[in-house]
């Protein structure tokens, strides 16, 4: 039996998008009228690269704060930023629907902080993280710099035919 619920990302043509990018992946309006937006923050090209678990985990911990800082003062509040199971990027869920260029700028700013981060990894302790030993700051720094060097774009959704 197949699930009946539609999953937007399964209709994205992963062979035609060009990473690194930000893409508005979905939007909803709550019963109270609040806009919720879901963003695809793609670091590497799907089906060509993936980020190893340890650096991806560290990027997740660092983006948790740096993205919130970068979006502070905008009309969007971060609900969550979670890694994709395919290990090619993150989903960012916001209250609000900022302009895609604002999300790109915030993501780029946050990645610059990840690339330069030196010192303790936030939340990297057994009381604060479910797999606190699986981190790589050096790997996170290197991946963030590689993405920045490639240049983050705003990607339109490319649906499957």
Contact map, one row per residue, 1 for C-alpha under 8 A:
11100000000000000000000000000000000000000000000000000000000000000000000000000000000000000000000000000000000000000000000000000000000000000000000000000000000000000
11110000000000000000000000000000000000000000000000000000000000000000000000000000000000000000000000000000000000000000000000000000000000000000000000000000000000000
11111000000000000000000000000000000000000000000000000000000000000000000000000000000000000000000000000000000000000000000000000000000000000000000000000000000000000
01111100000000000000000000000000000000000000000000000000000000000000000000000000000000000000000000000000000000000000000000000000000000000000000000000000000000000
00111110000000000000000000000000000000000000000000000000000000000000000000000000000000000000000000000000000000000000000000000000000000000000000000000000000000000
00011111000000000000000000000000000000000000000000000000000000000000000000000000000000000000000000000000000000000000000000000000000000000000000000000000000000000
00001111111000000000000000000000000000000000000000000000000000000000000000000000000000000000000000000000000000000000000000000000000000000000000000000000000000000
00000111111100000000000011000000000000000000000000000000000000000000000000000000000000000000000000000000000000000000000000000000000000000000000000000000000000000
00000011111100000000000010000000000000000000000000000000000000000000000000000000000000000000000000000000000000000000000000000000000000000000000000000000000000000
00000011111100000000000000000000000000000000000000000000000000000000000000000000000000000000000000000000000000000000000000000000000000000000000000000000000000000
00000011111110000000000000000000000000000000000000000000000000000000000000000000000000000000000000000000000000000000000000000000000000000000000000000000000000110
00000001111111000000000000000000000000000000000000000000000000000000000000000000000000000000000000000000000000000000000000000000000000000000000000000000000011110
00000000001111111000000000000000000000000000000000000000000000000000000000000000000000000000000000000000000000000000000000000000000000000000000000000000000001110
00000000000111111000000000000000000000000000011000000000000000000000000000000000000000000000000000000000000000000000000000000000000000000000000000000000000000000
00000000000011111000000000000000000000000000011000000000000000000000000000000000000000000000000000000000000000000000000000000000000000000000000000000000000000000
00000000000011111100000000000000000000000000000000000000000000000000000000000000000000000000000000000000000000000000000000000000000000000000000000000000000001000
00000000000011111110000000000000000000000000100000000000000000000000000000000000000000000000000000000000000000000000000000000000000000000000000000000000001011000
00000000000000011111100000000000000000000000100000000000000000000000000000000000000000000000000000000000000000000000000000000000000000000000000000000000001000000
00000000000000001111100000000000000000000111110000000000000000000000000000000000000000000000000000000000000000000000000000000000000000000000000000000001100000000
00000000000000000111110000000000000000001111100000000000000000000000000000000000000000000000000000000000000000000000000000000000000000000000000000100111100000000
00000000000000000111111000000000000000011110000000000000000000000000000000000000000000000000000000000001000000000000000000000000000000000000000000000001111000000
00000000000000000001111100000000000000111100000000000000000000000000000000000000000000000000000000010011000000000000000000000000000000000000000000000001111000000
00000000000000000000111110000000000000111000000000000000000000000000000000000000000000000000000000010000000000000000000000000000000000000000000000000000011110000
00000000000000000000011111100000000011110000000000000000000000000000000000000000000000000000000000010000000000000000000000000000000000000000000000000000000110000
00000001100000000000001111100000000011110000000000000000000000000000000000000000000000000000000000000000000000000000000000000000000000000000000000000000000010000
00000001000000000000000111110000000011100000000000000000000000000000000000000000000000000000000000000000000000000000000000000000000000000000000000000000000000000
00000000000000000000000111111000001111000000000000000000000000000000000000000000000000000000000010000000000000000000000000000000000000000000000000000000000000000
00000000000000000000000001111100001110000000000000000000000000000000000000000000000000000000000000000000000000000000000000000000000000000000000000000000000000000
00000000000000000000000000111111111100000000000000000000000000000000000000000000000000000000000000000000000000000000000000000000000000000000000000000000000000000
00000000000000000000000000011111111100000000000000000000000000000000000000000000000000000000000000000000000000000000000000000000000000000000000000000000000000000
00000000000000000000000000001111110000000000000000000000000000000000000000000000000000000000000000000000000000000000000000000000000000000000000000000000000000000
00000000000000000000000000001111110000000000000000000000000000000000000000000000000000000000000000000000000000000000000000000000000000000000000000000000000000000
00000000000000000000000000001111111000000000000000000000000000000000000000000000000000000000000000000000000000000000000000000000000000000000000000000000000000000
00000000000000000000000000001111111100000000000000000000000000000000000000000000000000000000001100000000000000000000000000000000000000000000000000000000000000000
00000000000000000000000000111100111110000000000000000000000000000000000000000000000000000000001110000000000000000000000000000000000000000000000000000000000000000
00000000000000000000000000111100011111000000000000000000000000000000000000000000000000000000111110000000000000000000000000000000000000000000000000000000000000000
00000000000000000000000111110000001111100000000000000000000000000000000000000000000000000000111110000000000000000000000000000000000000000000000000000000000000000
00000000000000000000000111100000000111110000000000000000000000000000000000000000000000000011110000000000000000000000000000000000000000000000000000000000000000000
00000000000000000000011111000000000011111000000000000000000000000000000000000000000000000011100000000000000000000000000000000000000000000000000000000000000000000
00000000000000000000111110000000000001111100000000000000000000000000000000000000000000001111000000000000000000000000000000000000000000000000000000000000000000000
00000000000000000001111000000000000000111110000000000000000000000000000000000000000000001111000000000000001000000000000000000000000000000000000000000000000000000
00000000000000000011110000000000000000011111100000000000000000000000000000000000000000011100000000000000000000000000000000000000000000000000000000000000000000000
00000000000000000011100000000000000000001111100000000000000000000000000000000000000000011100000000000000000000000000000000000000000000000000000000100000000000000
00000000000000000011000000000000000000000111110111100000000000000000000000000000000000011000000000000000000000000000000000000000000000000000000000100000000000000
00000000000000001111000000000000000000000111111111000000000000000000000000000000000000010000000000000000000000000000000000000000000000000000000000000000000000000
00000000000001100010000000000000000000000001111111000000000000000000000000000000000000010000000000000000000000000000000000000000000000000000000000000000000000000
00000000000001100000000000000000000000000000111111000000000000000000000000000000000000000000000000000000000000000000000000000000000000000000000000000000000000000
00000000000000000000000000000000000000000001111111000000000000000000000000000000000000000000000000000000000000000000000000000000000000000000000000000000000000000
00000000000000000000000000000000000000000001111111100000000000000000000000000000000000010000000000000000000000000000000000000000000000000000000000000000000000000
00000000000000000000000000000000000000000001111111110000000000000000000000000000000001110000000000000000000000000000000000000000000000000000000000000000000000000
00000000000000000000000000000000000000000001000011111011000000000000000000000000000000110000000000000000000000000000000000000000000000000000001000000000000000000
00000000000000000000000000000000000000000000000001111111000000000000000000000000000000100000000000000000000000000000000000000000000000000000000000000000000000000
00000000000000000000000000000000000000000000000000111111100000000000000000000000000000100000000000000000000000000000000000000000000001100000000000000000000000000
00000000000000000000000000000000000000000000000000011111110000000000000000000000000000000000000000000000000000000000000000000000000001110010000000000000000000000
00000000000000000000000000000000000000000000000000111111111000000000000000000000000000000000000000000000000000000000000000000000000000111111001000000000000000000
00000000000000000000000000000000000000000000000000111111111100000000000000000000001000100000000000000000000000000000000000000000000000100001000000000000000000000
00000000000000000000000000000000000000000000000000001111111110000000000000000000001000000000000000000000000000000000000000000000000001110000000000000000000000000
00000000000000000000000000000000000000000000000000000111111111000000000000000000000000000000000000000000000000000000000010000000000000111001000000000000000000000
00000000000000000000000000000000000000000000000000000011111111100000000000000000000000000000000000000000000000000100000000000000000000000001000100000000000000000
00000000000000000000000000000000000000000000000000000001111111110000000000000000111000000000000000000000000000000000000000000000000000000000000000000000000000000
00000000000000000000000000000000000000000000000000000000111111111000000000000000000000000000000000000000000000000000000011100000000000000000000000000000000000000
00000000000000000000000000000000000000000000000000000000011111111100000000000000000000000000000000000000000000000100000011000000000000000000000000000000000000000
00000000000000000000000000000000000000000000000000000000001111111111000000000000100000000000000000000000000001100100000000000000000000000000000000000000000000000
00000000000000000000000000000000000000000000000000000000000111111111000000000001100000000000000000000000000000000000000000000000000000000000000000000000000000000
00000000000000000000000000000000000000000000000000000000000011111111100000000000000000000000000000000000000000000000000000000000000000000000000000000000000000000
00000000000000000000000000000000000000000000000000000000000001111111110000000000000000000000000000000000000011101100000000000000000000000000000000000000000000000
00000000000000000000000000000000000000000000000000000000000000111111111000000100000000000000000000000000011011000000000000000000000000000000000000000000000000000
00000000000000000000000000000000000000000000000000000000000000111111111100001100000000000000000000000000000000000000000000000000000000000000000000000000000000000
00000000000000000000000000000000000000000000000000000000000000001111111100000000000000000000000000000000000001000000000000000000000000000000000000000000000000000
00000000000000000000000000000000000000000000000000000000000000000111111100000000000000000000000000000000011011000000000000000000000000000000000000000000000000000
00000000000000000000000000000000000000000000000000000000000000000011111111011100000000000000000000000010010000000000000000000000000000000000000000000000000000000
00000000000000000000000000000000000000000000000000000000000000000001111111011000000000000000000000000000000000000000000000000000000000000000000000000000000000000
00000000000000000000000000000000000000000000000000000000000000000000001111100000000000000000000000000000000000000000000000000000000000000000000000000000000000000
00000000000000000000000000000000000000000000000000000000000000000000001111111000000000000000000001000000000000000000000000000000000000000000000000000000000000000
00000000000000000000000000000000000000000000000000000000000000000000000011111000000000000000000111000000000000000000000000000000000000000000000000000000000000000
00000000000000000000000000000000000000000000000000000000000000000000001101111100000000000000011111000000000000000000000000000000000000000000000000000000000000000
00000000000000000000000000000000000000000000000000000000000000000001001101111110000000000000011100000000000000000000000000000000000000000000000000000000000000000
00000000000000000000000000000000000000000000000000000000000000000011001000011111100000000001111000000000000000000000000000000000000000000000000000000000000000000
00000000000000000000000000000000000000000000000000000000000000000000000000001111100000000001111000000000000000000000000000000000000000000000000000000000000000000
00000000000000000000000000000000000000000000000000000000000000010000000000000111110000000011110000000000000000000000000000000000000000000000000000000000000000000
00000000000000000000000000000000000000000000000000000000000100110000000000000111111000000111100000000000000000000000000000000000000000000000000000000000000000000
00000000000000000000000000000000000000000000000000000000000100000000000000000001111100000111000000000000000000000000000000000000000000000000000000000000000000000
00000000000000000000000000000000000000000000000000000001100100000000000000000000111110101110000000000000000000000000000000000000000000000000000000000000000000000
00000000000000000000000000000000000000000000000000000000000000000000000000000000011111111110000000000000000000000000000000000000000000000000000000000000000000000
00000000000000000000000000000000000000000000000000000000000000000000000000000000001111110000000000000000000000000000000000000000000000000000000000000000000000000
00000000000000000000000000000000000000000000000001000000000000000000000000000000000111111000000000000000000000000000000000000000000000000000000000000000000000000
00000000000000000000000000000000000000000000000001111001000000000000000000000000001111111100000000000000000000000000000000000000000000000000000000000000000000000
00000000000000000000000000000000000000000111110011100000000000000000000000000000000111111100000000000000000000000000000000000000000000000000000000000000000000000
00000000000000000000000000000000000000011111000000000000000000000000000000000000001101111110000000000000000000000000000000000000000000000000000000000000000000000
00000000000000000000000000000000000000011110000000000000000000000000000000000000111100111111000000000000000000000000000000000000000000000000000000000000000000000
00000000000000000000000000000000000001111000000000000000000000000000000000000001111100001111100000000000000000000000000000000000000000000000000000000000000000000
00000000000000000000000000000000000001111000000000000000000000000000000000000111110000000111110000000000000000000000000000000000000000000000000000000000000000000
00000000000000000000000000000000000111100000000000000000000000000000000000000111100000000011111000000000000000000000000000000000000000000000000000000000000000000
00000000000000000000000000000000000111000000000000000000000000000000000000011111000000000001111110000000000000000000000000000000000000000000000000000000000000000
00000000000000000000000000000000011110000000000000000000000000000000000000011110000000000000111110000000000000000000000000000000000000000000000000000000000000000
00000000000000000000000000000000011110000000000000000000000000000000000000111000000000000000011111000000000000000000000000000000000000000000000000000000000000000
00000000000000000000000000100000001110000000000000000000000000000000000000110000000000000000011111100000000000000000000000000000000000000000000000000000000000000
00000000000000000000000000000000000000000000000000000000000000000000000001110000000000000000000111110110000000000000000000000000000000000000000000000000000000000
00000000000000000000000000000000000000000000000000000000000000000000000000000000000000000000000011111110000000000000000000000000000000000000000000000000000000000
00000000000000000000011100000000000000000000000000000000000000000000000000000000000000000000000001111111000000000000000000000000000000000000000000000000010000000
00000000000000000000000000000000000000000000000000000000000000000000000000000000000000000000000000111111100000000000000000000000000000000000000000000000010000000
00000000000000000000000000000000000000000000000000000000000000000000000000000000000000000000000001111111110000000000000000000000000000000000000000000000000000000
00000000000000000000010000000000000000000000000000000000000000000000001000000000000000000000000001111111111000000000000000000000000000000000000000000000000000000
00000000000000000000110000000000000000000000000000000000000000000000000000000000000000000000000000011111111100000000000000000000000000000000000000000001110000000
00000000000000000000000000000000000000000000000000000000000000000000000000000000000000000000000000001111111110000000000000000000000000000000000000000000000000000
00000000000000000000000000000000000000000000000000000000000000000010011000000000000000000000000000000111111111000000000000000000000000000000000000000000000000000
00000000000000000000000000000000000000001000000000000000000000000010010000000000000000000000000000000011111111100000000000000000000000000000000000000000000000000
00000000000000000000000000000000000000000000000000000000000000000000000000000000000000000000000000000001111111110000000000000000000000000000000000010001000000000
00000000000000000000000000000000000000000000000000000000000000000110010000000000000000000000000000000000111111111000000000000000000000000000000000000000000000000
00000000000000000000000000000000000000000000000000000000000000100110110000000000000000000000000000000000011111111100000000000000000000000000000000000000000000000
00000000000000000000000000000000000000000000000000000000000000100100000000000000000000000000000000000000001111111110000000000000000000000000000110010000000000000
00000000000000000000000000000000000000000000000000000000000000000000000000000000000000000000000000000000000111111111000000000000000000000000000110010000000000000
00000000000000000000000000000000000000000000000000000000000000000100000000000000000000000000000000000000000011111111100000000000000000000000000000000000000000000
00000000000000000000000000000000000000000000000000000000001001100100000000000000000000000000000000000000000001111111100000000000000000000001100100000000000000000
00000000000000000000000000000000000000000000000000000000000000000000000000000000000000000000000000000000000000111111100000000000000000000001111110000000000000000
00000000000000000000000000000000000000000000000000000000000000000000000000000000000000000000000000000000000000011111110000000000000000000000100000000000000000000
00000000000000000000000000000000000000000000000000000000000000000000000000000000000000000000000000000000000000001111111000000000000000001000100000000000000000000
00000000000000000000000000000000000000000000000000000000000000000000000000000000000000000000000000000000000000000001111100000000000000001000000000000000000000000
00000000000000000000000000000000000000000000000000000000000000000000000000000000000000000000000000000000000000000000111110000000000000000000000000000000000000000
00000000000000000000000000000000000000000000000000000000000000000000000000000000000000000000000000000000000000000000011111010000000000000000000000000000000000000
00000000000000000000000000000000000000000000000000000000010011000000000000000000000000000000000000000000000000000000001111110000000000001000000000000000000000000
00000000000000000000000000000000000000000000000000000000000011000000000000000000000000000000000000000000000000000000000111110000000000000000000000000000000000000
00000000000000000000000000000000000000000000000000000000000010000000000000000000000000000000000000000000000000000000000011111001100000000000000000000000000000000
00000000000000000000000000000000000000000000000000000000000000000000000000000000000000000000000000000000000000000000000111111101100110000000000000000000000000000
00000000000000000000000000000000000000000000000000000000000000000000000000000000000000000000000000000000000000000000000000111111100100000000000000000000000000000
00000000000000000000000000000000000000000000000000000000000000000000000000000000000000000000000000000000000000000000000000011111111100000000000000000000000000000
00000000000000000000000000000000000000000000000000000000000000000000000000000000000000000000000000000000000000000000000000001111110000000000000000000000000000000
00000000000000000000000000000000000000000000000000000000000000000000000000000000000000000000000000000000000000000000000000111111110100000000000000000000000000000
00000000000000000000000000000000000000000000000000000000000000000000000000000000000000000000000000000000000000000000000000111111111100000000000000000000000000000
00000000000000000000000000000000000000000000000000000000000000000000000000000000000000000000000000000000000000000000000000000111111100000000000000000000000000000
00000000000000000000000000000000000000000000000000000000000000000000000000000000000000000000000000000000000000000000000000000100111111000000000000000000000000000
00000000000000000000000000000000000000000000000000000000000000000000000000000000000000000000000000000000000000000000000000011101111111100000000000000000000000000
00000000000000000000000000000000000000000000000000000000000000000000000000000000000000000000000000000000000000000000000000010000001111100000000000000000000000000
00000000000000000000000000000000000000000000000000001100100000000000000000000000000000000000000000000000000000000000000000000000001111110000000000000000000000000
00000000000000000000000000000000000000000000000000001111110000000000000000000000000000000000000000000000000000000000000000000000000111111000000000000000000000000
00000000000000000000000000000000000000000000000000000110110000000000000000000000000000000000000000000000000000000000000000000000000001111111000000000000000000000
00000000000000000000000000000000000000000000000000000010010000000000000000000000000000000000000000000000000000000000110010000000000000111111100000000000000000000
00000000000000000000000000000000000000000000000000000010000000000000000000000000000000000000000000000000000000000000000000000000000000011111110000000000000000000
00000000000000000000000000000000000000000000000000000110000000000000000000000000000000000000000000000000000000000000000000000000000000011111111000000000000000000
00000000000000000000000000000000000000000000000000000011011000000000000000000000000000000000000000000000000000000110000000000000000000011111111100000000000000000
00000000000000000000000000000000000000000000000000000000000000000000000000000000000000000000000000000000000000000111100000000000000000001111111110000000000000000
00000000000000000000000000000000000000000000000000000000000000000000000000000000000000000000000000000000000000000010000000000000000000000111111111000000000000000
00000000000000000000000000000000000000000000000000100010000000000000000000000000000000000000000000000000000000000010000000000000000000000011111111100000000000000
00000000000000000000000000000000000000000000000000000000001000000000000000000000000000000000000000000000000000110110000000000000000000000001111111110000000000000
00000000000000000000000000000000000000000000000000000000000000000000000000000000000000000000000000000000000000110010000000000000000000000000111111111000000000000
00000000000000000000000000000000000000000000000000000000000000000000000000000000000000000000000000000000000000000000000000000000000000000000011111111100000000000
00000000000000000001000000000000000000000011000000000000000000000000000000000000000000000000000000000000000000000000000000000000000000000000001111111111000000000
00000000000000000000000000000000000000000000000000000000000000000000000000000000000000000000000000000000000100110000000000000000000000000000000111111111000000000
00000000000000000000000000000000000000000000000000000000000000000000000000000000000000000000000000000000000000000000000000000000000000000000000011111110000000000
00000000000000000001000000000000000000000000000000000000000000000000000000000000000000000000000000000000000000000000000000000000000000000000000001111111000000000
00000000000000000001000000000000000000000000000000000000000000000000000000000000000000000000000000000000000000000000000000000000000000000000000000111111100000000
00000000000000000011110000000000000000000000000000000000000000000000000000000000000000000000000000000001000100000000000000000000000000000000000000110111110000000
00000000000000000011110000000000000000000000000000000000000000000000000000000000000000000000000000000001000000000000000000000000000000000000000000000011111000000
00000000000000000000111000000000000000000000000000000000000000000000000000000000000000000000000000011001000000000000000000000000000000000000000000000001111100000
00000000000000001100111000000000000000000000000000000000000000000000000000000000000000000000000000000000000000000000000000000000000000000000000000000000111110000
00000000000000000000001100000000000000000000000000000000000000000000000000000000000000000000000000000000000000000000000000000000000000000000000000000000011111000
00000000000100001000001110000000000000000000000000000000000000000000000000000000000000000000000000000000000000000000000000000000000000000000000000000000001111100
00000000000110011000000000000000000000000000000000000000000000000000000000000000000000000000000000000000000000000000000000000000000000000000000000000000000111110
00000000001110000000000000000000000000000000000000000000000000000000000000000000000000000000000000000000000000000000000000000000000000000000000000000000000011111
00000000001110000000000000000000000000000000000000000000000000000000000000000000000000000000000000000000000000000000000000000000000000000000000000000000000001111
00000000000000000000000000000000000000000000000000000000000000000000000000000000000000000000000000000000000000000000000000000000000000000000000000000000000000111
